[in-house]
Amino acid sequence: MFDIVIIGGGHAGVEAAYMASQFNLKIAIITLPNVGIASAPCNPSIGGVGKGQVVREIDCLGGIMGKLADLAGIQFRTLNESKGYAVQSTRVQIDKVRYSINAEEQLSKIKNIFIIKEEVLGISGSDDMYSVRTTCSTWNTKKIIITIGTFLSGKMHTGLEQTIGGREGVSHTDTLSDFFRDIKMVAGRFKTGTPARINKQSIEYSLLEEQRSDSHVESFHVLHGTNERFLEQKSCYLTYTNSETMRIIRDNKERSPLFNGQIDGVGARYCPSIEDKAYRYPDKDIHHVFIEPESHELNTVYPSGISTSLPRDIQDQVLSSIAGLKKSKIEVYGYAVEYDVIDTTRLGRTLEHKDKKGLYFAGQVNGTSGYEEAAGQGLVAGINAALSNIGKKEFILDRDESYIGVMIEDLVSNIRDEPYRLFTARCENRLYIREDNALLRMYPYRKSLGLAMNIDNYGANYVKAFKLYLNIITSTYLSTGHKFLLDNKINVLRRTSLAEILKQSSLEPIITLEKYFNYVGIDCDLRLVRTLAVTMKYDGYIAKANSHLEKLNKLNKHKINWEDLMASENISFECKQRIERIKPETFGQIKLMEGIRPASLAAIAGTLL
Ligand SMILES: Cc1cc2nc3c(=O)[nH]c(=O)nc-3n(C[C@H](O)[C@H](O)[C@H](O)COP(=O)(O)OP(=O)(O)OC[C@H]3O[C@@H](n4cnc5c(N)ncnc54)[C@H](O)[C@@H]3O)c2cc1C
């Protein structure tokens, strides 16, 4: 008998298992034998805008994604470097073969995790007593976490060719769709796609623009050194589509499964295929194509920006029209995959089914897209399934404290009509929810879980040092003529606090604070210097935003009893129907729900004030 069975060994499943295993429970991951653990079927990278924040949150809560990304990192970059610190994010190009091998090795070392490489054929049971039937056996368990990605009624398309399965090379008949139909969880059909993989020797690199790693990028894992690299670093290369590329695509519209009616699933608006770009923007011919390394151990590269499901002969023509790719040889053709997603409004913020105790869902099957989103949900489901097993209070991350909290609340409050991706604009509190302060934000949550792990000393010291140095910064005053100010050509009109000096728009706050600490002989971790300096820089804005948010949050966090609302005469019948279906727990959740009319919302708010 297992305490928790996780179905699926993708990014959600791995994070769920890794977190749950820290509670000393007996965990199984049951996953398809022909799919690598934590494999990357699309872009070979971890992080990015909004997503880098999630990876750091996972890492600071004791998860594994950040560590794996560092160990397999072959290029490190800071995105949005020209923009404000709040929206800067780390992106790591990974060696996807190493990443998957490392993930399996790390999990295999944990003695209470059992990796079972079999297909799950069926699920039965209810309320903390489930059976999972696989090709060779039946496993009993108290909790199940379902993380089956794009495999629920998955169908792949390349031109007219259609194959049943969740990803290239894994054609299999989906056996779990009956279970999902029985529990009436399927909410819709989404699609995603991937570009062709090109033989790396067939590219004319001299015709492309080289993009090297940035020189200074903080590792994801807090215990890895700044700029610590574990593998040889590789460059990416940039090229562009042109009028000939787009003409080929536009001339073959009737052969595109996305536009000839063959594909029904809805794709991610923020990750369009090259067909989408060609037909939706008929006046634009030039689009970026980043040639990204996939692995030291593979002879292929990933051309980011041209995901496609066009027929093979058209894919050949498209690539050979692009500078540097004229002689390119395709090793694996691009394809789109359509798959079913579930109704996440039937889940609570722990990701447990509201009516089926002990059944949790995480990852792409919940209608999200992206490795980081999947891992963030896996972490939440894994921790909560474990806490429920040992009879402890649930673990909820708030949306004003974390990107993971934003994502979970968005997911459980609305049925999605397109794949959900995280980006900074989804977050109301993004000046505060930054990469640089993830440890400060997450450490209290981690502590509340009572888990002992290797980051604990570092975390506790970091929080202590932050408070200490913050105090020094706010209580240090420098006057005109002070040697530090003269040496660094900093002007002040009167005696001014170091905190105010760091806000001067002409100064780079991180460099200035680092110089000041050197000047007074304070030996401070560079990561902490960054967090302190950026915190000071945004201090005024955050305080202002916080005072607005505080008022809003008071209302948003108000617990509501949705059953009471059914009796109200001031709430419309349609709104009641939606409330009854979603069973929101807080006012904030009702506010996020689609179709709740302002008058009904005002009536509900009125009952709380
Ligand atoms: C073609 C394609 C293109 C994509 N494009 C992008 C993109 O551009 N950008 C982006 O961010 N993301 C993209 N993704 C999505 C990304 O791969 C996922 O978001 C991420 O991998 C989801 O993680 P997951 O853990 O939810 O599922 P997956 O990583 O898909 O893992 C699912 C797991 O479930 C297992 N499984 C399924 N059925 C069974 C069964 N019956 N029994 C046992 N095990 C089972 C599989 O073995 C697999 O390990 C793409 C995915 C695909 C397939």
The ligand as an SDF file (V2000), in Angstrom:
LIG
                    3D

 53 58  0  0  0  0  0  0  0  0999 V2000
    4.5470   18.8150  -28.7190 C   0  0  0  0  0  0  0  0  0  0  0  0
    4.6510   19.6140  -27.4720 C   0  0  0  0  0  0  0  0  0  0  0  0
    4.9370   20.9470  -27.5540 C   0  0  0  0  0  0  0  0  0  0  0  0
    5.0260   21.7270  -26.4080 C   0  0  0  0  0  0  0  0  0  0  0  0
    5.3390   23.0340  -26.5240 N   0  0  0  0  0  0  0  0  0  0  0  0
    5.5750   23.7720  -25.4170 C   0  0  0  0  0  0  0  0  0  0  0  0
    6.0560   25.1040  -25.5080 C   0  0  0  0  0  0  0  0  0  0  0  0
    6.2740   25.6370  -26.5690 O   0  0  0  0  0  0  0  0  0  0  0  0
    6.2670   25.8000  -24.3800 N   0  0  0  0  0  0  0  0  0  0  0  0
    6.0380   25.2500  -23.1780 C   0  0  0  0  0  0  0  0  0  0  0  0
    6.2740   25.8980  -22.1730 O   0  0  0  0  0  0  0  0  0  0  0  0
    5.5840   24.0030  -23.0680 N   0  0  0  0  0  0  0  0  0  0  0  0
    5.3660   23.2520  -24.1560 C   0  0  0  0  0  0  0  0  0  0  0  0
    4.9200   21.9780  -24.0720 N   0  0  0  0  0  0  0  0  0  0  0  0
    4.4230   21.6060  -22.8300 C   0  0  0  0  0  0  0  0  0  0  0  0
    5.3620   21.0030  -21.8590 C   0  0  0  0  0  0  0  0  0  0  0  0
    5.9140   19.8620  -22.3930 O   0  0  0  0  0  0  0  0  0  0  0  0
    4.5190   20.6880  -20.7030 C   0  0  0  0  0  0  0  0  0  0  0  0
    3.9160   21.8600  -20.2250 O   0  0  0  0  0  0  0  0  0  0  0  0
    5.1610   20.0150  -19.5540 C   0  0  0  0  0  0  0  0  0  0  0  0
    6.0100   18.9780  -19.9410 O   0  0  0  0  0  0  0  0  0  0  0  0
    4.0160   19.4890  -18.7440 C   0  0  0  0  0  0  0  0  0  0  0  0
    4.4770   18.7310  -17.7030 O   0  0  0  0  0  0  0  0  0  0  0  0
    3.5470   17.6190  -17.0960 P   0  0  0  0  0  0  0  0  0  0  0  0
    4.3040   17.0270  -15.9920 O   0  0  0  0  0  0  0  0  0  0  0  0
    2.2090   18.1770  -16.8280 O   0  0  0  0  0  0  0  0  0  0  0  0
    3.3460   16.5820  -18.2740 O   0  0  0  0  0  0  0  0  0  0  0  0
    4.4090   15.7620  -19.1790 P   0  0  0  0  0  0  0  0  0  0  0  0
    5.7580   16.3540  -19.0590 O   0  0  0  0  0  0  0  0  0  0  0  0
    3.7780   15.6880  -20.4910 O   0  0  0  0  0  0  0  0  0  0  0  0
    4.4040   14.3860  -18.4560 O   0  0  0  0  0  0  0  0  0  0  0  0
    3.2990   13.5360  -18.4980 C   0  0  0  0  0  0  0  0  0  0  0  0
    3.7220   12.1930  -17.9670 C   0  0  0  0  0  0  0  0  0  0  0  0
    2.5970   11.3520  -17.8390 O   0  0  0  0  0  0  0  0  0  0  0  0
    2.9720   10.0380  -18.1930 C   0  0  0  0  0  0  0  0  0  0  0  0
    1.7560    9.3150  -18.5860 N   0  0  0  0  0  0  0  0  0  0  0  0
    0.7850    9.6950  -19.4460 C   0  0  0  0  0  0  0  0  0  0  0  0
   -0.1870    8.7700  -19.5160 N   0  0  0  0  0  0  0  0  0  0  0  0
    0.1680    7.7790  -18.6780 C   0  0  0  0  0  0  0  0  0  0  0  0
   -0.4060    6.5280  -18.3160 C   0  0  0  0  0  0  0  0  0  0  0  0
   -1.5620    6.1260  -18.8100 N   0  0  0  0  0  0  0  0  0  0  0  0
    0.2640    5.7510  -17.4480 N   0  0  0  0  0  0  0  0  0  0  0  0
    1.4480    6.1360  -16.9000 C   0  0  0  0  0  0  0  0  0  0  0  0
    2.0220    7.3010  -17.2070 N   0  0  0  0  0  0  0  0  0  0  0  0
    1.4000    8.1140  -18.0720 C   0  0  0  0  0  0  0  0  0  0  0  0
    4.0000   10.2080  -19.2900 C   0  0  0  0  0  0  0  0  0  0  0  0
    4.8680    9.1110  -19.2900 O   0  0  0  0  0  0  0  0  0  0  0  0
    4.7070   11.4830  -18.8530 C   0  0  0  0  0  0  0  0  0  0  0  0
    5.8290   11.1680  -18.0670 O   0  0  0  0  0  0  0  0  0  0  0  0
    4.8090   21.1500  -25.1770 C   0  0  0  0  0  0  0  0  0  0  0  0
    4.5000   19.8070  -25.0780 C   0  0  0  0  0  0  0  0  0  0  0  0
    4.4320   19.0310  -26.2220 C   0  0  0  0  0  0  0  0  0  0  0  0
    4.1160   17.5700  -26.0910 C   0  0  0  0  0  0  0  0  0  0  0  0
  1  2  1  0
  2  3  1  0
  2 52  2  0
  3  4  2  0
  4  5  1  0
  4 50  1  0
  5  6  2  0
  6  7  1  0
  6 13  1  0
  7  8  2  0
  7  9  1  0
  9 10  1  0
 10 11  2  0
 10 12  1  0
 12 13  2  0
 13 14  1  0
 14 15  1  0
 14 50  1  0
 15 16  1  0
 16 17  1  0
 16 18  1  0
 18 19  1  0
 18 20  1  0
 20 21  1  0
 20 22  1  0
 22 23  1  0
 23 24  1  0
 24 25  2  0
 24 26  1  0
 24 27  1  0
 27 28  1  0
 28 29  2  0
 28 30  1  0
 28 31  1  0
 31 32  1  0
 32 33  1  0
 33 34  1  0
 33 48  1  0
 34 35  1  0
 35 36  1  0
 35 46  1  0
 36 37  1  0
 36 45  1  0
 37 38  2  0
 38 39  1  0
 39 40  1  0
 39 45  2  0
 40 41  1  0
 40 42  2  0
 42 43  1  0
 43 44  2  0
 44 45  1  0
 46 47  1  0
 46 48  1  0
 48 49  1  0
 50 51  2  0
 51 52  1  0
 52 53  1  0
M  END
$$$$
